[in-house]
């Protein structure tokens, strides 16, 4: 992969990482606890619990993505970025532009998804 492409992906990954970190800081600075006395009825309480649960799932997804971003940045530093972890072939630029943290080329990812559908 060309040095110019590596720099472009590094900037994209750093921007994504910074956005996730900013989201986490905002979430930590806000009150995210539930006090049953704060709600006038069960519907308000249930709605708030659903929102809190949804926010928790989003934070978990972001935490997982944050780890993938860190791995991708480490691969850029070690000149391993853009190579499929399964077959070793180069991952296409269009795929990396769509998903900069991609670890598999499109063929290996398609095969992985086919196996997952068959198994479960």
Protein Blocks (a to p, Z undefined) as FASTA:
>chain_A
ZZklmmmmmmmmmmmmmmmmmmmmmmmmpccbdcfklpfbfklmmmmmmmmmmmmmmmmm
mmmmmmmmmmmmmmmmnopghiafklopacdfklmmmmmmbcbdfklmmmmmmmmmmmZZ
